[in-house]
């Protein structure tokens, strides 16, 4: 299991509600959706290397 950092997140209600709907559409939890979006953004900007085959994180 991957090492995880617990981090409280303060987020405005409208943004959370939109994330919750999107996560539901993608069959993910809100937490998994936020991780997915952050991971994809980091990969696109070259700040996180692409995973090896079979190495994707949770919710992918």
N, C-alpha and C positions, 0 to 999 in steps of 0.2 A: 504494500500500500504506500502511496506517495506521502511524503512529509507535507503536512498542511499547516499553514499559519492561520490562526483565528484572528479576524480583523473586523471590528464593528464598523458598519458603514451607515452614515447618515445620508439620506437621499430624500429629495422632495417627493411628496405623495404622487403627483402626476407622473413623474418619471418611473417610480416604482410600479404604478398601475400599468403603464405601457409595457414595462419589462415583464410583468406578470402575465399579461395577455400574450406577448410574444413567446415567452417560455412555454405557456400552455399550448400554443400552436405547434411548437417544436417538441412537445412531450418532454420538457425538461423542468426542473425546479428553477426558481428565480436565481438561486445561488449558482447552479450549473450554467444557466444562461449568461450570467455576468462573467463567469470564468471563461466560457466559450468566446464571448465578445472580446474580452481582454486578450486572450490567447491569439485570436485571429488578428487583432489590431497589432499586437507585438510582432507576429510573423510577417505581416504586410510591410512593416517598417524596418524589418531586418534586425529587430532587437531580441528575437527568440528564434533559434534555429528550428527548421521543420523537423517533425518527429520521424524517427525511424519507422518502418512498416510495423504495424501492430502496437505502436507506442502511444497512441492518442490518449488524451486524458479522459476523465469522466464526462459522460454526456455527449461524446462525439461518436 
